[in-house]
Amino acid sequence: QVQLVESGGGLVQPGGSLRLSCAASGITFSTYVIRWYRQPPGKEREWVAFITDSGNTNYADSVKGRFTISRDNTKNTVYLQMNSLKPEDTAVYFCNARSIMLPKVYDYWGQGTQVTVSS
């Protein structure tokens, strides 16, 4: 059974930091591209960052320079270090694992973790 479990969310003041974790089980983790998405209250889910199986990364413009995605394949875990947090970063954060082995696409989601940035 495949599971992705996010953790590390919480309440933080503007300018603060949080580190989210996404722990995976039931998949060959090192072969998956891992993405973080977020869904602000009342808005659509949006992509935040990704890291490939080879460690390449990319970020949405809104978080570039403030967020860092990394992975530890020995722990089957991806991290999202979030610095200089802003109120507009408030959202439920989800991790997604995807692997394409044609003709199949393997796509898994976690349950989300709440991040609230407020004074």
ChimeraX commands (.cxc) that place a marker at each C-alpha (Angstrom):
marker #1 position 0.00,0.00,0.00 radius 0.5
marker #1 position 1.37,3.37,-1.05 radius 0.5
marker #1 position 1.41,6.15,1.53 radius 0.5
marker #1 position 2.64,9.71,1.46 radius 0.5
marker #1 position 2.54,11.43,4.83 radius 0.5
marker #1 position 3.20,15.15,5.18 radius 0.5
marker #1 position 4.23,16.70,8.47 radius 0.5
marker #1 position 5.77,19.85,9.85 radius 0.5
marker #1 position 2.97,22.30,9.28 radius 0.5
marker #1 position 1.76,24.75,11.91 radius 0.5
marker #1 position 1.29,28.36,12.87 radius 0.5
marker #1 position 4.21,30.72,12.29 radius 0.5
marker #1 position 4.66,34.47,12.33 radius 0.5
marker #1 position 5.46,36.41,9.15 radius 0.5
marker #1 position 9.16,36.18,8.44 radius 0.5
marker #1 position 9.45,32.84,10.19 radius 0.5
marker #1 position 10.43,29.41,8.91 radius 0.5
marker #1 position 9.01,25.92,8.75 radius 0.5
marker #1 position 10.28,22.66,7.31 radius 0.5
marker #1 position 7.74,20.32,5.84 radius 0.5
marker #1 position 8.44,16.63,5.37 radius 0.5
marker #1 position 6.85,14.13,3.00 radius 0.5
marker #1 position 7.57,10.53,3.96 radius 0.5
marker #1 position 6.78,7.84,1.41 radius 0.5
marker #1 position 6.25,4.11,1.73 radius 0.5
marker #1 position 5.22,1.39,-0.67 radius 0.5
marker #1 position 7.02,2.84,-3.69 radius 0.5
marker #1 position 10.53,2.80,-5.13 radius 0.5
marker #1 position 10.97,6.32,-3.87 radius 0.5
marker #1 position 14.21,7.16,-5.66 radius 0.5
marker #1 position 12.57,6.77,-9.07 radius 0.5
marker #1 position 9.77,9.26,-8.42 radius 0.5
marker #1 position 9.55,12.98,-9.12 radius 0.5
marker #1 position 8.19,14.64,-5.99 radius 0.5
marker #1 position 6.18,17.82,-6.14 radius 0.5
marker #1 position 4.81,20.10,-3.47 radius 0.5
marker #1 position 1.49,21.81,-4.10 radius 0.5
marker #1 position -0.55,24.10,-1.90 radius 0.5
marker #1 position -4.16,25.14,-1.69 radius 0.5
marker #1 position -4.85,28.50,-0.09 radius 0.5
marker #1 position -8.26,28.95,1.53 radius 0.5
marker #1 position -10.93,29.44,-1.10 radius 0.5
marker #1 position -8.50,29.03,-3.99 radius 0.5
marker #1 position -7.34,26.40,-6.45 radius 0.5
marker #1 position -4.46,24.06,-5.72 radius 0.5
marker #1 position -1.19,25.43,-7.11 radius 0.5
marker #1 position 2.20,23.95,-7.78 radius 0.5
marker #1 position 5.04,25.08,-5.47 radius 0.5
marker #1 position 8.18,23.10,-6.28 radius 0.5
marker #1 position 9.50,19.82,-7.62 radius 0.5
marker #1 position 12.58,17.66,-7.35 radius 0.5
marker #1 position 13.43,14.99,-9.88 radius 0.5
marker #1 position 14.88,11.56,-9.26 radius 0.5
marker #1 position 18.29,13.00,-10.15 radius 0.5
marker #1 position 17.92,15.96,-7.81 radius 0.5
marker #1 position 17.03,18.73,-10.25 radius 0.5
marker #1 position 14.71,21.31,-8.75 radius 0.5
marker #1 position 12.37,24.06,-9.84 radius 0.5
marker #1 position 10.13,26.52,-8.04 radius 0.5
marker #1 position 7.10,28.67,-8.59 radius 0.5
marker #1 position 8.02,32.33,-8.92 radius 0.5
marker #1 position 6.08,33.14,-5.76 radius 0.5
marker #1 position 8.43,31.04,-3.59 radius 0.5
marker #1 position 11.70,31.23,-5.50 radius 0.5
marker #1 position 14.55,32.30,-3.23 radius 0.5
marker #1 position 12.56,31.56,-0.07 radius 0.5
marker #1 position 11.73,27.84,-0.33 radius 0.5
marker #1 position 14.13,24.94,-0.85 radius 0.5
marker #1 position 13.13,21.42,-1.80 radius 0.5
marker #1 position 15.43,18.49,-1.08 radius 0.5
marker #1 position 15.24,14.74,-0.82 radius 0.5
marker #1 position 16.85,11.98,1.21 radius 0.5
marker #1 position 16.37,8.72,-0.66 radius 0.5
marker #1 position 17.80,6.74,2.25 radius 0.5
marker #1 position 14.84,7.93,4.32 radius 0.5
marker #1 position 12.27,7.97,1.50 radius 0.5
marker #1 position 11.59,11.58,2.45 radius 0.5
marker #1 position 11.35,14.92,0.69 radius 0.5
marker #1 position 11.64,18.20,2.55 radius 0.5
marker #1 position 10.40,21.69,1.87 radius 0.5
marker #1 position 12.32,24.31,3.80 radius 0.5
marker #1 position 10.24,27.47,3.89 radius 0.5
marker #1 position 11.90,30.72,4.97 radius 0.5
marker #1 position 10.74,34.34,5.08 radius 0.5
marker #1 position 7.16,33.16,5.24 radius 0.5
marker #1 position 4.38,35.54,4.27 radius 0.5
marker #1 position 0.67,35.53,5.09 radius 0.5
marker #1 position -0.02,34.61,1.47 radius 0.5
marker #1 position 1.88,31.34,2.03 radius 0.5
marker #1 position -1.02,30.22,4.23 radius 0.5
marker #1 position -2.39,27.03,2.68 radius 0.5
marker #1 position -2.73,23.31,2.98 radius 0.5
marker #1 position 0.47,21.84,1.54 radius 0.5
marker #1 position 0.37,18.52,-0.30 radius 0.5
marker #1 position 3.11,16.33,-1.66 radius 0.5
marker #1 position 2.74,14.34,-4.85 radius 0.5
marker #1 position 4.82,11.46,-6.15 radius 0.5
marker #1 position 4.72,10.70,-9.85 radius 0.5
marker #1 position 6.52,8.16,-12.03 radius 0.5
marker #1 position 5.83,7.56,-15.70 radius 0.5
marker #1 position 6.57,4.09,-17.00 radius 0.5
marker #1 position 4.59,4.00,-20.19 radius 0.5
marker #1 position 1.90,3.03,-20.63 radius 0.5
marker #1 position 1.34,3.50,-16.91 radius 0.5
marker #1 position 1.45,6.68,-14.87 radius 0.5
marker #1 position 1.86,6.22,-11.14 radius 0.5
marker #1 position 0.52,9.23,-9.23 radius 0.5
marker #1 position 0.10,9.47,-5.47 radius 0.5
marker #1 position -0.94,12.21,-3.06 radius 0.5
marker #1 position -0.58,12.82,0.62 radius 0.5
marker #1 position -3.35,14.07,2.89 radius 0.5
marker #1 position -1.88,17.55,3.35 radius 0.5
marker #1 position -0.52,19.61,6.20 radius 0.5
marker #1 position -1.80,23.04,7.22 radius 0.5
marker #1 position 0.56,26.02,7.20 radius 0.5
marker #1 position -0.74,29.26,8.69 radius 0.5
marker #1 position 1.34,32.43,8.58 radius 0.5
marker #1 position -0.12,35.04,10.86 radius 0.5
marker #1 position 0.85,37.45,13.60 radius 0.5
marker link #1:1,2 radius 0.2
marker link #1:2,3 radius 0.2
marker link #1:3,4 radius 0.2
marker link #1:4,5 radius 0.2
marker link #1:5,6 radius 0.2
marker link #1:6,7 radius 0.2
marker link #1:7,8 radius 0.2
marker link #1:8,9 radius 0.2
marker link #1:9,10 radius 0.2
marker link #1:10,11 radius 0.2
marker link #1:11,12 radius 0.2
marker link #1:12,13 radius 0.2
marker link #1:13,14 radius 0.2
marker link #1:14,15 radius 0.2
marker link #1:15,16 radius 0.2
marker link #1:16,17 radius 0.2
marker link #1:17,18 radius 0.2
marker link #1:18,19 radius 0.2
marker link #1:19,20 radius 0.2
marker link #1:20,21 radius 0.2
marker link #1:21,22 radius 0.2
marker link #1:22,23 radius 0.2
marker link #1:23,24 radius 0.2
marker link #1:24,25 radius 0.2
marker link #1:25,26 radius 0.2
marker link #1:26,27 radius 0.2
marker link #1:27,28 radius 0.2
marker link #1:28,29 radius 0.2
marker link #1:29,30 radius 0.2
marker link #1:30,31 radius 0.2
marker link #1:31,32 radius 0.2
marker link #1:32,33 radius 0.2
marker link #1:33,34 radius 0.2
marker link #1:34,35 radius 0.2
marker link #1:35,36 radius 0.2
marker link #1:36,37 radius 0.2
marker link #1:37,38 radius 0.2
marker link #1:38,39 radius 0.2
marker link #1:39,40 radius 0.2
marker link #1:40,41 radius 0.2
marker link #1:41,42 radius 0.2
marker link #1:42,43 radius 0.2
marker link #1:43,44 radius 0.2
marker link #1:44,45 radius 0.2
marker link #1:45,46 radius 0.2
marker link #1:46,47 radius 0.2
marker link #1:47,48 radius 0.2
marker link #1:48,49 radius 0.2
marker link #1:49,50 radius 0.2
marker link #1:50,51 radius 0.2
marker link #1:51,52 radius 0.2
marker link #1:52,53 radius 0.2
marker link #1:53,54 radius 0.2
marker link #1:54,55 radius 0.2
marker link #1:55,56 radius 0.2
marker link #1:56,57 radius 0.2
marker link #1:57,58 radius 0.2
marker link #1:58,59 radius 0.2
marker link #1:59,60 radius 0.2
marker link #1:60,61 radius 0.2
marker link #1:61,62 radius 0.2
marker link #1:62,63 radius 0.2
marker link #1:63,64 radius 0.2
marker link #1:64,65 radius 0.2
marker link #1:65,66 radius 0.2
marker link #1:66,67 radius 0.2
marker link #1:67,68 radius 0.2
marker link #1:68,69 radius 0.2
marker link #1:69,70 radius 0.2
marker link #1:70,71 radius 0.2
marker link #1:71,72 radius 0.2
marker link #1:72,73 radius 0.2
marker link #1:73,74 radius 0.2
marker link #1:74,75 radius 0.2
marker link #1:75,76 radius 0.2
marker link #1:76,77 radius 0.2
marker link #1:77,78 radius 0.2
marker link #1:78,79 radius 0.2
marker link #1:79,80 radius 0.2
marker link #1:80,81 radius 0.2
marker link #1:81,82 radius 0.2
marker link #1:82,83 radius 0.2
marker link #1:83,84 radius 0.2
marker link #1:84,85 radius 0.2
marker link #1:85,86 radius 0.2
marker link #1:86,87 radius 0.2
marker link #1:87,88 radius 0.2
marker link #1:88,89 radius 0.2
marker link #1:89,90 radius 0.2
marker link #1:90,91 radius 0.2
marker link #1:91,92 radius 0.2
marker link #1:92,93 radius 0.2
marker link #1:93,94 radius 0.2
marker link #1:94,95 radius 0.2
marker link #1:95,96 radius 0.2
marker link #1:96,97 radius 0.2
marker link #1:97,98 radius 0.2
marker link #1:98,99 radius 0.2
marker link #1:99,100 radius 0.2
marker link #1:100,101 radius 0.2
marker link #1:101,102 radius 0.2
marker link #1:102,103 radius 0.2
marker link #1:103,104 radius 0.2
marker link #1:104,105 radius 0.2
marker link #1:105,106 radius 0.2
marker link #1:106,107 radius 0.2
marker link #1:107,108 radius 0.2
marker link #1:108,109 radius 0.2
marker link #1:109,110 radius 0.2
marker link #1:110,111 radius 0.2
marker link #1:111,112 radius 0.2
marker link #1:112,113 radius 0.2
marker link #1:113,114 radius 0.2
marker link #1:114,115 radius 0.2
marker link #1:115,116 radius 0.2
marker link #1:116,117 radius 0.2
marker link #1:117,118 radius 0.2
marker link #1:118,119 radius 0.2
view
